[in-house]
Amino acid sequence: MFKKGMRVIMAAAAVAPLLVNPAWAAGLMTIIVNDPSNPYWLTEGNVAKAAAEKLGYTATVGAHKGDTNTESNLIDTAITNKSVAIILDPANADGSVGAVKKAVAAGIPVILVNAEINQEGLAKAQLVSNNAQGAAIGAQQWVEAVGDKGKYVELFGAPSDNNAATRSNGYETVLTQYPDLQKSGKEVANWDRTQGHNKMQSLLQANPDIIGVISGNDEMALGAIAALKEAGKLKDVKVGGFDGSPDAVAAIKAGELQYSVLQPVAIFSEEAVKQADSVIKTGKTGVDSEKQLFDCLLITKDNVDKYTAPFVLEQ
């Protein structure tokens, strides 16, 4: 009986380590987003944190709000706390290069999400929406909603973010194919709803006869809609957005926003964590290229009911 009992104890001891997270799955994964007051970046942080915890890591989410000094301080904290990986939505295509270099020098792998930096070979991966493809499908839908003749204005995102220029250039490529469409104004509103509202007021004063607004993201578009409502012009001016936020979906259902281009942030935020996990385990992401593009989807009144969760559209 004693020997039999010993065998049971020894067997249990042999099995027990398998029930505990292996050493490589322990540790802190630091997630740094832009501004969680925007539902897009809130979802980015929430999804990445949940994915990290599911894989056995502890995870924290910080926000730099577009400020490179804050970003640098958050990277310093991640280094001090001995993070095993950093998931970063960079504050600035050029200005964030130094922060990434700092983390890499400390031996911490960095995976970038949503926005790029203007230097390759530092981050293990850069996962972003296919903004050029998204802008093209958005502009095509915008023409369908607005028509191919008349004056329009554009709301432009943050100039420090390459996504802003990529979307604007994508819009231009499509809309310049219609010679009777005239862009009569363009304002920078930095992805922000309040700035979108205020800039829309200025654009309306200067261009009272516009028929459409094409926006670099949903928050600016929703600000524009508020300004158009106040001016009693929303029925005459069509607005298009970009992101696929829950508030944009509500505006589409209400007939106030013509469409939104959904960025698959819920997909690539989770994928970024999986690739970070792979780097920790194997030294490699498991993907051939550093820069990875994820195609966007169009949300209109025709498929808006397939929107099942923040930034998730069933196919």
HUBEL-V103154 format. One line per field, one symbol per residue. phi: phi as a letter, one per 40 degrees, with the letter a starting at -180 (. if undefined). psi: psi as a letter, one per 40 degrees, with the letter a starting at -180 (. if undefined). A space follows every 50 residues. Layout:
phi->???
psi->???
This chain:
phi->.ccccccccccccccddccbdddccchcbcbbbcbcccdccccdcccccc ccccchccabbbbcfgbcccdccccdcccdcfccabbbcccadcccdccc dcccccgbcbbcbgbbbcacgcccabbbcccccccccccccccccchbah cabbbbccccbddccccccccddccccbcccbcbaabcbfgbcccccccc dcccccbcbcbabbbcaccccccccccccccgbccbbcbbbaigcdcccc ccccgcbcaaccccccccccccccccdccccbgbcgbcbccbbbccbcbb ccbccccbadgbbcc
psi->dddddddddddddddddeeihideeiihhhhhacheehdddddddddddd ddddeeiiiihihefehdddddddddddddefieihhhhidhddeedddd dddddeehhhhiidiiifhiecidihhiigddddddddddddddddifhi iiihhiahdehddddddddddddddeegdehhheihihefehdddddddd ddddddgefieihhieidddddddddddddefeddehihiahdfiddddd dddeedhdiihhhfdddddddddddddddddeeideididhhhhiiihhi ddedeeheihfhhh.
